Amino acid sequence: EQLPRFIEIVRTCAAPSHCEETMGSGALGKLSEASGEEVSAVYKDLPPEAQANLKEALAALHKGNGLSLRSMISGSVTASLAASADTTYMDLVNALNAQVPETKNQVVKLFIPTEPMDPYKTLGEQGVDVKGEVQYTVAEFSVGTKLTQDEAAAIVESIIHGIDGLSKADVDEVKALKNPPKAVKTVVAAVAVLLQKPRGSWDDLRKMLTDQEFLPSLLSFEKDNVSTETLNELQWYLAHPDFQQERVKRVSAACVCLRDWVDCMHTFATTFQRLHMP
């Protein structure tokens, strides 16, 4: 099978720095058009010299453009983003998901440079060079082992309160907040993950909360039709210190109903998937 154009560029260069001289001024531009998935698919079939060239070309492409994300498995830089001291773990994962789509269904672990990154601290808090590099590994996401009908029924019975606790008055109180505590933002963002709504800012989240269909959408949520991708993304929120019930209750009693709804829907969805495993 003929190699894609961007791989031919790297393969025929004595070194990536000579790509423009050898192949024309658009050489690295052609490489930049390739997705991480395309690069990974072809990388393993390249001869060693071409693999080395590809790695170097990718590094040259990303150098100086922001923070690079390098796979600890392939050794390749597969993604980059314009980072700042306020950039979070999820910002990095989202950038990786966008540029290497298969990671959306994988558990991503980040390292600085070889020590695990704290998922709940910013780059600035961990002393990361925002023009440098973070490494990562991936593992397949799993909801757990298969359940019997009786086991699934017992789990559902134990968390049904998560639906019963929803209150319009509580939702109204939360959406009235103009500058809410971090725990409130975390909980409402987790709701947005399940509803697949924008969550880049509090303005995005308030827009979701003020929609007249918001509360009905929670009550009619299709908990047996939640994608693996969504459940995978939700894990970061569920384990967040600011998502824990006691902390949420301390800063906003009204927000507890939304926090419990997220917890309930997650449990419903994972239980459903585990019950229907082969």
C-alpha positions as CSV (number, residue, x, y, z in Angstrom):
1,E,0.0,0.0,0.0
2,Q,1.3,3.4,-1.0
3,L,2.4,5.5,2.0
4,P,0.4,8.8,2.5
5,R,2.1,11.9,1.2
6,F,3.1,13.2,4.6
7,I,5.0,10.0,5.4
8,E,6.7,10.1,2.0
9,I,8.0,13.5,2.9
10,V,9.6,12.3,6.1
11,R,10.8,9.0,4.7
12,T,12.7,10.6,1.8
13,C,14.4,13.3,3.9
14,A,17.9,12.8,5.2
15,A,16.7,14.7,8.3
16,P,13.4,16.5,9.0
17,S,15.3,19.8,9.0
18,H,16.0,19.2,5.3
19,C,12.4,18.5,4.4
20,E,11.8,21.9,2.9
21,E,15.0,21.8,0.9
22,T,14.3,18.2,-0.3
23,M,10.5,18.3,-0.8
24,G,9.5,21.9,-1.1
25,S,8.4,24.7,1.2
26,G,5.1,22.9,2.1
27,A,6.7,19.8,3.5
28,L,6.1,20.4,7.2
29,G,2.8,21.9,6.4
30,K,1.8,18.6,4.8
31,L,2.9,16.7,7.9
32,S,0.8,19.1,10.1
33,E,-2.3,18.1,8.2
34,A,-2.0,14.5,9.3
35,S,-4.0,13.4,12.4
36,G,-2.4,11.6,15.3
37,E,-4.4,8.5,14.2
38,E,-2.9,8.5,10.7
39,V,0.6,9.0,12.1
40,S,0.3,6.1,14.6
41,A,-1.2,3.8,12.0
42,V,1.7,4.2,9.6
43,Y,4.5,4.6,12.1
44,K,4.8,1.0,13.1
45,D,5.4,-0.1,9.4
46,L,8.2,2.4,8.7
47,P,11.8,1.3,8.7
48,P,13.9,2.5,11.7
49,E,15.4,5.5,10.0
50,A,12.0,6.7,8.8
51,Q,10.6,6.3,12.3
52,A,13.4,8.4,13.7
53,N,12.8,11.0,11.0
54,L,9.1,11.1,11.7
55,K,9.6,11.6,15.4
56,E,12.1,14.4,14.8
57,A,9.8,16.0,12.2
58,L,6.9,16.0,14.6
59,A,9.0,17.5,17.4
60,A,10.1,20.2,14.9
61,L,6.6,20.9,14.0
62,H,5.4,21.3,17.6
63,K,8.5,23.1,19.0
64,G,7.8,26.6,20.0
65,N,4.1,26.4,19.3
66,G,3.1,25.5,22.8
67,L,3.1,22.5,25.1
68,S,3.8,19.2,23.4
69,L,2.2,15.8,24.4
70,R,4.5,12.9,23.8
71,S,3.4,9.2,23.9
72,M,5.5,7.1,26.2
73,I,4.5,4.1,24.1
74,S,5.5,5.3,20.6
75,G,7.9,8.0,21.6
76,S,6.1,10.4,19.2
77,V,4.8,13.9,19.9
78,T,1.1,13.4,18.9
79,A,-0.5,16.7,20.1
80,S,0.2,20.2,21.2
81,L,-1.7,23.1,22.6
82,A,-1.2,26.8,23.6
83,A,-0.9,26.4,27.4
84,S,-0.6,28.7,30.3
85,A,0.0,28.5,34.1
86,D,-3.8,28.0,34.5
87,T,-4.0,25.1,32.1
88,T,-5.5,22.0,33.7
89,Y,-5.1,18.3,33.4
90,M,-8.4,18.1,31.5
91,D,-7.3,20.8,29.1
92,L,-4.4,18.6,28.2
93,V,-6.6,15.5,27.9
94,N,-9.2,17.4,25.8
95,A,-6.4,18.6,23.4
96,L,-5.1,15.0,23.1
97,N,-8.7,13.7,22.5
98,A,-9.2,16.2,19.7
99,Q,-5.9,15.5,18.0
100,V,-5.8,11.7,18.7
101,P,-9.5,10.7,18.6
102,E,-9.0,7.1,19.8
103,T,-7.9,8.4,23.2
104,K,-11.5,9.5,23.9
105,N,-12.3,5.9,24.9
106,Q,-9.0,5.4,26.8
107,V,-7.8,6.3,30.2
108,V,-5.0,8.9,29.8
109,K,-2.3,9.3,32.4
110,L,0.0,12.3,32.2
111,F,3.6,12.5,33.4
112,I,6.0,15.4,34.2
113,P,8.4,14.3,32.9
114,T,8.2,10.8,34.3
115,E,6.4,11.5,37.5
116,P,2.6,11.3,37.5
117,M,0.9,14.7,37.1
118,D,-1.6,15.7,39.7
119,P,-5.0,15.6,37.9
120,Y,-6.4,18.4,40.0
121,K,-3.6,21.0,40.0
122,T,-2.8,23.5,37.2
123,L,0.5,23.4,35.2
124,G,1.6,26.5,37.1
125,E,1.0,24.8,40.5
126,Q,3.2,21.9,39.3
127,G,5.9,24.0,37.8
128,V,5.4,22.8,34.3
129,D,7.1,24.7,31.4
130,V,4.2,25.7,29.2
131,K,6.5,25.7,26.2
132,G,7.9,22.3,27.2
133,E,6.6,18.8,27.1
134,V,4.3,16.4,29.0
135,Q,4.4,12.6,28.4
136,Y,1.4,10.3,28.6
137,T,0.3,6.7,28.5
138,V,-3.1,5.2,27.7
139,A,-5.1,2.2,28.9
140,E,-8.5,0.9,27.8
141,F,-11.4,2.2,29.8
142,S,-13.6,-0.3,31.6
143,V,-16.9,0.1,33.5
144,G,-16.1,-3.1,35.5
145,T,-17.1,-6.8,35.5
146,K,-20.4,-8.4,34.4
147,L,-23.3,-8.2,36.9
148,T,-26.2,-10.6,37.5
149,Q,-29.8,-9.3,37.4
150,D,-30.0,-9.5,41.2
151,E,-26.8,-7.6,41.6
152,A,-27.9,-4.9,39.2
153,A,-31.3,-4.5,40.9
154,A,-29.6,-4.1,44.3
155,I,-27.3,-1.3,43.0
156,V,-30.2,0.6,41.3
157,E,-32.3,0.4,44.4
158,S,-29.5,1.8,46.5
159,I,-29.1,5.0,44.4
160,I,-32.7,5.8,43.3
161,H,-32.7,8.9,45.6
162,G,-30.5,10.7,43.0
163,I,-33.5,11.3,40.9
164,D,-36.0,11.9,43.7
165,G,-33.9,14.7,45.1
166,L,-34.1,17.0,42.1
167,S,-35.7,20.4,43.0
168,K,-36.5,23.4,40.7
169,A,-35.9,25.7,43.7
170,D,-32.4,24.3,44.1
171,V,-31.7,24.6,40.4
172,D,-33.0,28.2,40.4
173,E,-30.7,29.0,43.3
174,V,-27.6,27.6,41.6
175,K,-28.2,29.4,38.3
176,A,-28.6,32.7,40.1
177,L,-25.0,32.6,41.2
178,K,-22.8,35.0,39.2
179,N,-19.4,33.9,40.6
180,P,-20.0,30.4,42.2
181,P,-17.5,28.5,44.3
182,K,-15.2,26.0,42.4
183,A,-17.2,23.1,43.7
184,V,-20.4,24.4,42.2
185,K,-18.7,24.9,38.8
186,T,-17.2,21.3,39.0
187,V,-20.7,19.8,39.7
188,V,-22.5,21.7,37.0
189,A,-19.7,20.9,34.5
190,A,-20.2,17.2,35.3
191,V,-23.9,17.7,34.5
192,A,-22.9,19.3,31.2
193,V,-20.7,16.2,30.4
194,L,-23.7,13.9,30.7
195,L,-26.0,16.2,28.7
196,Q,-23.2,16.9,26.2
197,K,-23.5,20.7,26.6
198,P,-20.7,23.3,26.3
199,R,-18.7,23.7,29.5
200,G,-15.8,26.0,28.7
201,S,-17.0,28.7,31.1
202,W,-19.5,29.6,33.8
203,D,-21.4,31.5,31.1
204,D,-21.8,28.3,29.1
205,L,-23.0,26.4,32.2
206,R,-25.4,29.2,33.2
207,K,-26.9,29.1,29.7
208,M,-27.6,25.4,30.2
209,L,-29.1,26.0,33.7
210,T,-31.4,28.8,32.4
211,D,-32.8,26.7,29.5
212,Q,-36.4,26.0,30.4
213,E,-35.9,22.4,29.3
214,F,-33.0,21.9,31.7
215,L,-34.9,20.2,34.6
216,P,-37.1,18.1,32.2
217,S,-33.9,16.9,30.5
218,L,-32.6,15.7,33.8
219,L,-35.8,13.9,34.6
220,S,-36.0,12.2,31.2
221,F,-32.3,11.5,30.8
222,E,-31.6,8.3,28.9
223,K,-29.4,6.7,31.5
224,D,-29.2,3.4,29.6
225,N,-27.8,5.1,26.5
226,V,-24.7,6.8,27.8
227,S,-21.6,6.3,25.6
228,T,-18.3,4.8,26.9
229,E,-16.6,8.0,25.8
230,T,-18.9,10.1,28.1
231,L,-18.4,7.7,31.0
232,N,-14.7,7.9,30.5
233,E,-14.7,11.7,30.6
234,L,-16.9,11.7,33.6
235,Q,-14.3,9.9,35.8
236,W,-12.2,13.0,36.2
237,Y,-15.2,14.9,37.7
238,L,-16.4,12.0,40.0
239,A,-12.9,11.7,41.6
240,H,-12.5,15.5,41.9
241,P,-12.1,16.7,45.6
242,D,-14.6,19.5,44.8
243,F,-17.2,16.9,43.7
244,Q,-17.4,15.1,47.0
245,Q,-20.8,15.5,48.7
246,E,-19.6,17.0,51.9
247,R,-17.5,19.7,50.2
248,V,-20.4,20.5,47.9
249,K,-22.8,20.7,50.8
250,R,-20.5,23.2,52.6
251,V,-20.5,25.7,49.8
252,S,-24.0,25.2,48.3
253,A,-26.6,23.0,49.8
254,A,-28.7,23.7,46.7
255,C,-26.1,22.2,44.4
256,V,-26.1,18.8,46.2
257,C,-29.2,17.7,44.2
258,L,-27.2,18.1,40.9
259,R,-24.2,16.4,42.4
260,D,-26.3,13.4,43.5
261,W,-28.0,13.3,40.1
262,V,-24.7,13.0,38.3
263,D,-23.6,10.2,40.7
264,C,-26.9,8.4,40.2
265,M,-26.8,8.6,36.4
266,H,-23.2,7.4,36.3
267,T,-24.1,4.4,38.5
268,F,-27.2,3.6,36.4
269,A,-25.3,3.8,33.1
270,T,-22.3,1.7,34.3
271,T,-24.7,-0.8,35.9
272,F,-26.6,-1.1,32.6
273,Q,-23.4,-1.7,30.6
274,R,-22.2,-4.3,33.1
275,L,-25.5,-6.1,33.1
276,H,-25.5,-6.4,29.3
277,M,-21.9,-7.6,29.0
278,P,-21.5,-10.9,27.0
